[in-house]
Amino acid sequence: MTESSSTREPWQPLRWPDAPEAVAALRRWLDDPDQPLYALDVDLRGADLSGGPFVDSWLTRSNLADVVLRGTELWGAHCEQARFIRANLVDADLVRAVLHGTSFVRAKLIGANLTKADAMGARFTEADLRRADLGDASFIDADFTRADLSGTSVTTTSFRDAVLIDATVTGMTGTVLGPAEVVPGLKLGGAELEQWFGARGAAVSVLRTQSV
């Protein structure tokens, strides 16, 4: 094999999107390996993009509901207000992805890597995040209602003002920042949030923030 590692030619969608505009956007990107994918406000539904090398791509406000994205590289991708509703993101790389206001409602994120992701105001309602890496990520004001966070790893992960109502946290390990809403209208931080995690099978320490 003498193909350059910088070319995207070997990769093709396993299934193309239904919308012609989305197909055109992907074809333009595949023809220019020196540029990230620009697919803002694009309807990508119907696609199977598993294994796609979407590093630094722009998917802002795009619709990826039910799209298959297993093992995709979304490192540093801009996905603000995108819709990944019910999407399959198993083992996806979302390191440093920008996910402000993004919807992952009922999405599969099993084993996904969200290290240093910025997911302020994102929605993970009923999402499956088992064994995901959430290290150094920011989930400020994010909604994890009824999400499955079993076996996730957290390292200085911010859940400040996040919603953890009815979330499963069994086997979560590491350190987080609070406070977080654990029942409607009740936010816990510090030792109380640490006890809440412990009572649900997590080995999580809650870092104390210093007042300035």
C-alpha positions as CSV (number, residue, x, y, z in Angstrom):
1,M,0.0,0.0,0.0
2,T,1.4,3.3,-1.1
3,E,-1.6,5.5,-0.5
4,S,-1.0,8.7,1.5
5,S,-2.5,8.7,5.0
6,S,-3.8,12.2,4.2
7,T,-6.2,11.1,1.5
8,R,-9.9,10.3,2.2
9,E,-10.2,8.3,-1.0
10,P,-10.4,4.9,0.7
11,W,-13.3,6.0,2.9
12,Q,-16.9,6.1,1.5
13,P,-20.2,6.3,3.3
14,L,-21.7,2.8,3.8
15,R,-25.0,4.5,3.0
16,W,-25.4,7.9,1.5
17,P,-27.9,10.5,3.0
18,D,-31.3,10.7,1.5
19,A,-31.1,14.5,0.8
20,P,-29.3,15.4,-2.5
21,E,-27.8,18.5,-0.9
22,A,-26.2,16.3,1.8
23,V,-24.8,13.9,-0.8
24,A,-23.3,16.9,-2.7
25,A,-21.7,18.3,0.4
26,L,-20.1,14.9,1.2
27,R,-18.8,14.5,-2.4
28,R,-17.3,18.0,-2.4
29,W,-15.5,17.2,0.8
30,L,-14.3,13.8,-0.4
31,D,-12.8,15.5,-3.5
32,D,-10.8,17.9,-1.4
33,P,-8.8,16.1,1.3
34,D,-7.2,19.3,2.5
35,Q,-10.4,20.8,3.8
36,P,-12.7,19.8,6.6
37,L,-16.3,18.9,5.9
38,Y,-18.6,21.9,5.8
39,A,-22.1,20.6,6.3
40,L,-23.9,23.4,8.2
41,D,-27.7,23.2,8.3
42,V,-27.6,20.0,6.3
43,D,-30.0,17.1,6.5
44,L,-27.8,14.0,6.8
45,R,-30.6,11.6,7.7
46,G,-30.6,8.1,6.2
47,A,-26.8,7.9,6.1
48,D,-24.4,5.4,7.5
49,L,-21.2,7.3,8.1
50,S,-19.4,4.8,10.2
51,G,-15.6,5.2,10.4
52,G,-15.8,8.7,8.8
53,P,-12.7,10.9,9.3
54,F,-14.6,14.1,10.2
55,V,-11.8,15.8,12.2
56,D,-12.4,19.6,12.6
57,S,-15.6,19.3,10.5
58,W,-18.5,21.7,10.7
59,L,-21.9,20.1,11.4
60,T,-23.6,23.1,13.1
61,R,-27.4,22.8,13.2
62,S,-27.3,19.8,11.0
63,N,-29.8,16.9,11.3
64,L,-28.2,13.6,12.0
65,A,-31.2,11.9,13.6
66,D,-30.9,8.1,13.4
67,V,-27.7,8.4,11.4
68,V,-25.1,5.6,12.0
69,L,-21.8,7.1,13.1
70,R,-20.0,4.1,14.7
71,G,-16.3,4.8,15.2
72,T,-16.4,8.2,13.5
73,E,-13.7,10.7,14.1
74,L,-15.3,13.9,15.2
75,W,-12.2,15.3,17.0
76,G,-12.6,19.1,17.3
77,A,-15.8,19.1,15.2
78,H,-18.2,21.9,15.5
79,C,-21.6,20.4,16.2
80,E,-23.4,23.3,17.9
81,Q,-27.2,22.7,18.0
82,A,-26.9,19.6,15.8
83,R,-29.4,16.9,16.2
84,F,-28.0,13.4,16.9
85,I,-31.3,12.1,18.2
86,R,-31.2,8.3,18.3
87,A,-27.9,8.4,16.4
88,N,-25.5,5.5,16.7
89,L,-22.2,7.0,18.0
90,V,-20.8,3.8,19.5
91,D,-17.0,4.2,19.9
92,A,-17.0,7.6,18.3
93,D,-14.2,10.1,18.9
94,L,-15.7,13.4,20.1
95,V,-12.5,14.7,21.7
96,R,-12.6,18.5,22.0
97,A,-15.8,18.6,20.0
98,V,-18.0,21.7,20.4
99,L,-21.4,20.5,21.3
100,H,-23.3,23.6,22.6
101,G,-27.0,23.0,22.6
102,T,-26.5,19.7,20.7
103,S,-29.2,17.0,21.1
104,F,-28.2,13.5,21.8
105,V,-31.6,12.4,23.0
106,R,-31.8,8.6,23.1
107,A,-28.5,8.4,21.2
108,K,-26.0,5.5,21.6
109,L,-22.7,6.8,22.8
110,I,-21.4,3.5,24.3
111,G,-17.6,3.6,24.6
112,A,-17.4,7.1,23.0
113,N,-14.6,9.4,23.8
114,L,-15.8,12.9,24.9
115,T,-12.5,14.0,26.5
116,K,-12.4,17.8,26.7
117,A,-15.7,18.1,24.8
118,D,-17.6,21.3,25.4
119,A,-21.2,20.3,25.7
120,M,-22.8,23.3,27.4
121,G,-26.5,23.1,27.3
122,A,-26.5,19.8,25.4
123,R,-29.3,17.2,25.9
124,F,-28.4,13.6,26.7
125,T,-31.9,12.6,27.8
126,E,-32.2,8.8,27.8
127,A,-28.9,8.5,26.0
128,D,-26.7,5.4,26.5
129,L,-23.2,6.6,27.5
130,R,-22.0,3.3,29.1
131,R,-18.2,3.1,29.4
132,A,-17.8,6.5,27.7
133,D,-14.7,8.7,28.5
134,L,-15.9,12.0,29.9
135,G,-12.6,13.2,31.2
136,D,-12.1,17.0,31.4
137,A,-15.3,17.6,29.6
138,S,-17.7,20.4,30.3
139,F,-21.4,19.5,30.7
140,I,-22.5,22.8,32.2
141,D,-26.3,23.1,32.1
142,A,-26.6,19.8,30.2
143,D,-29.5,17.4,30.6
144,F,-28.8,13.8,31.5
145,T,-32.3,12.9,32.6
146,R,-32.7,9.1,32.6
147,A,-29.3,8.7,30.8
148,D,-27.2,5.6,31.4
149,L,-23.7,6.7,32.6
150,S,-22.7,3.3,33.9
151,G,-19.0,2.7,33.8
152,T,-18.1,6.1,32.6
153,S,-14.8,7.7,33.6
154,V,-14.6,11.3,34.7
155,T,-11.6,13.5,35.4
156,T,-12.3,17.1,36.5
157,T,-15.5,16.8,34.5
158,S,-17.9,19.7,35.0
159,F,-21.5,18.9,35.7
160,R,-22.2,22.4,37.0
161,D,-26.0,23.0,36.8
162,A,-26.4,19.8,34.9
163,V,-29.5,17.6,35.3
164,L,-28.9,14.1,36.6
165,I,-32.5,13.2,37.5
166,D,-33.0,9.4,37.3
167,A,-29.6,9.0,35.6
168,T,-27.8,5.7,36.1
169,V,-24.3,6.2,37.4
170,T,-23.3,2.7,38.6
171,G,-19.5,2.2,38.1
172,M,-18.7,5.8,37.3
173,T,-15.3,6.6,38.5
174,G,-13.2,9.8,38.9
175,T,-13.7,13.4,39.8
176,V,-16.4,15.9,39.0
177,L,-17.4,19.5,39.6
178,G,-21.0,20.4,40.7
179,P,-23.5,21.3,41.8
180,A,-26.0,19.2,39.8
181,E,-29.8,18.8,39.9
182,V,-30.5,15.2,41.2
183,V,-34.2,15.5,41.8
184,P,-36.5,18.2,40.4
185,G,-35.7,21.5,42.1
186,L,-32.8,20.2,44.2
187,K,-29.2,20.7,43.4
188,L,-26.4,19.1,45.3
189,G,-22.7,19.9,45.5
190,G,-19.7,19.0,47.5
191,A,-20.0,16.2,50.0
192,E,-23.8,15.9,49.4
193,L,-23.3,15.3,45.7
194,E,-20.5,12.9,46.5
195,Q,-22.8,10.9,48.8
196,W,-25.5,10.9,46.1
197,F,-23.0,9.3,43.6
198,G,-21.8,6.8,46.2
199,A,-25.3,5.7,47.1
200,R,-25.8,4.8,43.4
201,G,-22.7,2.7,43.0
202,A,-20.3,5.3,41.7
203,A,-16.8,6.0,43.0
204,V,-16.8,9.7,42.3
205,S,-15.1,12.5,44.2
206,V,-16.7,16.0,44.0
207,L,-14.1,18.7,43.8
208,R,-14.5,21.7,46.0
209,T,-14.3,24.9,44.1
210,Q,-12.7,27.9,45.8
211,S,-14.4,31.2,46.1
212,V,-12.6,34.2,44.6
